[in-house]
Amino acid sequence: METLRALWSYRGFIIGSVKRDFQSKYLNSILGVAWTIIQPLSMILVYTLIFTQIMQAKLPGVDNTFGYSIYLCSGILTWGLFAEILSRGQNIFLEHANLLKKLSFPRLCLPITLVATALVNFSIILALFLIFLIVTGNFPGWNLWAVIPLLMLQVLFSVGLAITVGVLNVFFRDVGQAIGVILQFWFWLTPIVYPISILPEAMQNLISYNPMVGLMAGYQTVFVTGEQPEWSRLLPIIILTCFFIYTGMRLFKKHSAEMVDEL
């Protein structure tokens, strides 16, 4: 509770940091914030054009012209949020070393600012994707609400893992180098570009240990078929979320003072 009160008292600092981060991204850009819309919109349109019109790709068991492009976009967009939080979170304390040395403030403001910025970017992308679903007649209806618990779980998992990796990276810089490689393998070992049903049974059993499989399948179920996710498949990532939140916070509290000296 004391930590939450401290963070609340610094809410102005967090909001200001999010604004500065968002504005600096488009500094000296002619189109400015318009790129926030142009980039994800172009990605959605390219995937739709290539996979529905040119390749005419179909999902097994889904009789929908836009089925595969929706499947692909729903996975890539949500994976992008996870990858952004983790890849930026690994360096969050290193990038703000001068700030940590000069100012006294709750250190958790930094990962919270990072998550808030990532969610702002994601909300814009998600809004464009929902407009695309409405225009193509594939809006999932009331089952769209199932995305909220999926998103909350994903953010908590991402934050716990990012704080854990961010603290370790201060003391062991190889951790940061390894995360980029791990994310590449992790992406392709998660059924985002391909449906898991096309894999051999032995490979399906192996990939099922990937905690992101159930989460991505949940998003894909909602957006592609408009149905409720299979909630039981989220048990592995729920367990890992609790583990990384606990581990990350414990490492942070134990080594927060040492981090400043190490930086």
PyMOL commands that set and color helices and strands:
alter all, ss='L'
color gray80, all
select helices_A, chain A and resi 2-9+11-24+34-54+67-89+92-95+97-102+109-135+141-171+174-188+196-198+201-207+211-225+231-262
alter helices_A, ss='H'
color red, helices_A
deselect
rebuild
show_as cartoon
